Amino acid sequence: MKKIKKIKIKINGKIKSITQDTHLSIVLKNLKIPLNKVAIELNEEIVDKKKINKIKLNKNDKIEVVHFIGGG
Amino acid sequence: MVNLKKDSLIIANKKFNSRLIVGTGKYRSMSECAKAIKLSGAEIVTVAVRRVNISDKNKPLLMDYIDPKKITYLPNTAGCFNSKEALRTLRLAREIGGWKLVKLEVLGDKKNLFPDMIETLKSTEVLAKEGFKVMVYCNDDPLMAKRLENSGADAIMPLAAPIGSGLGIQNKINIQIIRKQTKLPLIIDAGLGQASDATIAMELGCDGVLVNTAIAKAKKPFEMALAFKNAVIAGRQSYKSGRIDKILMGNPSSPSKGII
């Protein structure tokens, strides 16, 4: 049986442990991110939200999920 | 009576009836912010781009309180201290949902919050080339305002005074010079303290004002929102009505003929 390998990624500055090759869409879904109200960066590159189910995450990937908040 | 209905504010080919832009920061709650915006009559609100709170999934979202279909969101780069950060922020803002009309604000000093105009100018050039419609927060220097215009800015937004200071317009002459030299929308951004400051800005010939702290931190934000709404309308009407010349000596209002 294939052993499940865990990797560490960083999302919004917080370290998270996930199974290797997990798709970005799964991570965002588990965090209940409302995709229509956010923008996503993977390793400082903007990610096309339509393609998140094709992106597999690797060790030390850095994800940023941003939205609009009150500001001047 | 001036017909203000036909006197729209046009920014990047988009028409707005209100000349008051308000910020959405510093309110005690999102519902207070939403109500103040409604009372202000503003059709454009500035918003910041920040990380989603992933540990508290039930935290209320701004979009749940202020509908971006009804009110134009103006993503802002507040908190950015160089061009790289500002560009990253606005590219992300565009990605959230197609926002192209943005407010560029690159700060140079953490204490006085004056804009870093070299970084601002660089960013304006890049953003304009990338198809953004850029409203640019800047100092009140006419030469720099001209450079921004030449670099593709869609609106010039000089400060009245440091952000959040409430000092009101410190350099009326510079604002008037900028007014004379540009046909771009000229919007006073930052430093207003009370409603009359907005009237003065409008009487100087500005096309609009952007206010956050003066409303959000007033003792009664709702009343102040309304006061700013009226002050902007009053200032615009006054400007369009053509003020009298200033003279040194008195000029009686009643005729001197027929005095008993």
Interface residues (C-beta under 8 A of the other chain):
Chain A: I11 N12 G13 K14 L31 K32 I33 P34 N36 K37 V38 A39 I40 E41 E44 I46 K49 E64 V65 V66 H67 F68 I69 G70 G71 G72
Chain B: G23 T24 G25 K26 Y27 M30 C33 T46 V47 A48 V49 R50 R51 V52 I54 S55 K57 L61 L62 M63 Y73 P75 N76 A78 R88 R91 L92 A93 R94 E95 I96 G97 I163 G164 A190 N212 T213
